[in-house]
Amino acid sequence: MDLKGLEPGERKQIVCPFCGSEMTSGKVRTTHRLRWLPASKKQRLLATVGDEALLGENSFWRGCSLDAHVCTSCKKLVADLQAYL
């Protein structure tokens, strides 16, 4: 899903890995940190501990954003986390 190397205005089609439909690129935004943790772990109020992972680019003033692609056909969200982990 690498979009680097495209000419200005050029669009790369992202295909949903679940249903094969075209996906729409965008961002997931939140006013707080965006965290992932395994379902078996309890959520903690403060610091990232153990199996938790902070996702996205975090800014005190702008909140947190994560590049992602959404499929309106099967209602799936896909994000490449390599840049964030």
C-alpha positions as CSV (number, residue, x, y, z in Angstrom):
1,M,0.0,0.0,0.0
2,D,2.9,2.3,-0.5
3,L,1.8,5.6,-2.2
4,K,5.3,7.0,-2.5
5,G,6.6,7.6,-6.0
6,L,3.2,8.8,-7.4
7,E,3.0,11.9,-9.5
8,P,1.0,14.8,-8.0
9,G,-2.7,14.1,-8.6
10,E,-2.0,10.5,-9.5
11,R,-4.1,8.0,-7.5
12,K,-3.2,4.4,-6.7
13,Q,-6.1,2.0,-6.3
14,I,-6.1,0.2,-3.0
15,V,-8.0,-3.1,-3.1
16,C,-9.7,-4.5,0.0
17,P,-8.0,-7.7,1.1
18,F,-11.3,-9.1,2.4
19,C,-13.8,-8.6,-0.5
20,G,-11.7,-7.2,-3.4
21,S,-13.6,-3.8,-3.6
22,E,-11.8,-0.5,-4.0
23,M,-10.9,1.2,-0.7
24,T,-10.9,4.9,0.2
25,S,-7.8,6.3,1.7
26,G,-7.9,8.7,4.7
27,K,-7.0,9.1,8.4
28,V,-8.3,7.8,11.7
29,R,-8.3,10.8,14.1
30,T,-8.7,11.1,17.8
31,T,-8.1,13.8,20.4
32,H,-6.3,11.2,22.6
33,R,-3.6,8.6,22.0
34,L,-4.6,5.7,19.8
35,R,-3.6,2.4,21.4
36,W,-3.9,-1.2,20.6
37,L,-3.9,-4.0,23.2
38,P,-4.7,-7.7,23.1
39,A,-8.3,-8.6,24.1
40,S,-6.9,-10.6,27.0
41,K,-5.4,-7.5,28.6
42,K,-7.2,-4.8,30.7
43,Q,-7.1,-1.2,29.6
44,R,-4.8,1.0,31.7
45,L,-5.5,4.7,32.3
46,L,-1.9,5.9,31.9
47,A,1.4,4.8,30.4
48,T,1.8,2.2,27.7
49,V,2.8,-1.1,29.5
50,G,3.7,-4.5,28.2
51,D,1.6,-5.7,25.2
52,E,0.1,-2.3,24.4
53,A,1.2,-0.4,21.3
54,L,0.9,3.3,20.5
55,L,-0.4,3.8,17.0
56,G,-0.3,6.8,14.8
57,E,1.4,10.2,15.0
58,N,0.7,11.8,18.3
59,S,0.7,15.6,18.9
60,F,-0.4,17.4,22.0
61,W,-2.1,20.2,20.0
62,R,-3.5,18.1,17.1
63,G,-4.3,14.8,18.8
64,C,-3.5,11.5,17.1
65,S,-3.9,10.4,13.4
66,L,-3.3,7.1,11.7
67,D,-3.3,6.7,7.9
68,A,-5.8,4.0,6.9
69,H,-8.1,2.7,4.2
70,V,-11.8,1.9,4.5
71,C,-13.9,-0.4,2.5
72,T,-17.5,0.8,2.3
73,S,-18.6,-2.6,0.8
74,C,-17.6,-4.9,3.7
75,K,-17.1,-2.2,6.4
76,K,-13.4,-3.1,7.1
77,L,-10.6,-0.7,8.0
78,V,-7.0,-1.5,7.0
79,A,-3.9,0.3,8.3
80,D,-0.2,-0.2,7.6
81,L,1.4,0.0,11.1
82,Q,5.0,-0.5,10.0
83,A,5.8,3.2,10.3
84,Y,4.3,3.4,13.8
85,L,5.5,0.4,15.6
